Amino acid sequence: MIHKINELISIYFTDEGFGRSNSVLIDDNVRVMIDSGAGKITQQARPEGVDLLVNSHCHIDHVWDNDLFLNAHIPGASNDLCYLPGKGYDNKAP
């Protein structure tokens, strides 16, 4: 479910249960997503068009779909805390 807070801010609520998190999209001149773990609903945010992906912290449920954000800057994605083997974040600097 997507809940629109206002014209610019939407919350993407996961329906996939435990192991996923909710995400927030700020759709302004710079498109910002906070956390990527909402699951299938994340595709509706058009992740390829997000400029900045901010992970609130690097637990798997908050970074699971970072690999969908092909064009986004992801601060800290290459550090030891964001280790996701096979998901494109394997501790190697970009």
C-alpha positions as CSV (number, residue, x, y, z in Angstrom):
1,M,0.0,0.0,0.0
2,I,1.2,3.5,-0.8
3,H,0.1,6.3,1.5
4,K,0.5,9.8,0.2
5,I,1.4,12.3,3.0
6,N,1.3,15.2,0.6
7,E,2.2,16.0,-3.1
8,L,5.9,15.2,-2.5
9,I,6.0,12.5,0.2
10,S,4.7,9.0,0.1
11,I,5.2,6.0,2.4
12,Y,5.5,2.6,0.7
13,F,4.1,0.0,3.2
14,T,5.3,-3.6,2.6
15,D,2.7,-6.4,2.5
16,E,5.4,-9.0,2.5
17,G,5.6,-9.4,6.3
18,F,8.6,-9.9,8.6
19,G,11.9,-9.4,7.0
20,R,10.9,-6.3,5.1
21,S,10.6,-2.7,6.0
22,N,8.6,0.3,4.9
23,S,10.1,3.0,2.6
24,V,9.6,6.7,2.2
25,L,9.8,8.5,-1.2
26,I,10.4,12.3,-1.4
27,D,9.5,13.1,-5.0
28,D,10.9,16.6,-5.5
29,N,13.6,18.1,-7.8
30,V,15.9,15.5,-6.2
31,R,14.1,12.2,-5.8
32,V,15.1,10.6,-2.4
33,M,14.1,7.2,-1.1
34,I,14.6,6.3,2.5
35,D,15.2,2.6,2.9
36,S,14.7,0.0,0.1
37,G,13.3,-3.0,1.8
38,A,9.6,-2.6,1.1
39,G,9.6,-5.5,-1.5
40,K,7.6,-5.7,-4.7
41,I,5.9,-2.4,-4.1
42,T,9.3,-0.6,-4.4
43,Q,9.0,-1.0,-8.2
44,Q,6.1,1.5,-8.1
45,A,8.5,4.2,-6.9
46,R,10.5,3.9,-10.2
47,P,13.8,3.2,-8.4
48,E,15.8,3.8,-11.6
49,G,14.7,7.4,-11.3
50,V,15.7,8.0,-7.7
51,D,18.7,10.3,-7.2
52,L,19.6,9.5,-3.6
53,L,18.9,6.4,-1.5
54,V,19.4,6.8,2.2
55,N,19.5,3.7,4.3
56,S,18.4,4.5,7.9
57,H,20.7,1.7,9.0
58,C,22.2,-1.4,7.3
59,H,20.0,-4.2,8.5
60,I,18.9,-6.4,5.7
61,D,15.3,-5.4,5.9
62,H,16.2,-1.8,5.1
63,V,18.8,-2.4,2.4
64,W,17.4,-5.5,0.7
65,D,16.5,-3.9,-2.7
66,N,19.4,-1.4,-2.9
67,D,20.4,-3.1,-6.2
68,L,17.2,-1.7,-7.9
69,F,18.4,1.9,-7.5
70,L,20.8,1.8,-10.4
71,N,21.3,5.5,-10.8
72,A,21.0,6.6,-7.1
73,H,23.9,7.7,-5.0
74,I,23.8,5.5,-1.9
75,P,26.0,7.0,0.9
76,G,27.8,4.3,2.9
77,A,26.8,1.4,0.7
78,S,30.3,0.1,0.3
79,N,31.1,0.0,4.1
80,D,31.2,-3.2,6.2
81,L,27.8,-2.7,7.6
82,C,26.0,-2.9,4.3
83,Y,27.2,-6.4,3.3
84,L,24.7,-8.1,1.0
85,P,26.3,-11.0,-0.8
86,G,24.9,-11.6,-4.2
87,K,22.9,-8.3,-4.1
88,G,25.6,-6.0,-5.5
89,Y,26.8,-4.6,-2.1
90,D,29.8,-6.8,-1.2
91,N,32.1,-4.5,0.6
92,K,33.9,-3.4,-2.5
93,A,34.0,0.3,-3.1
94,P,32.2,1.4,-6.3
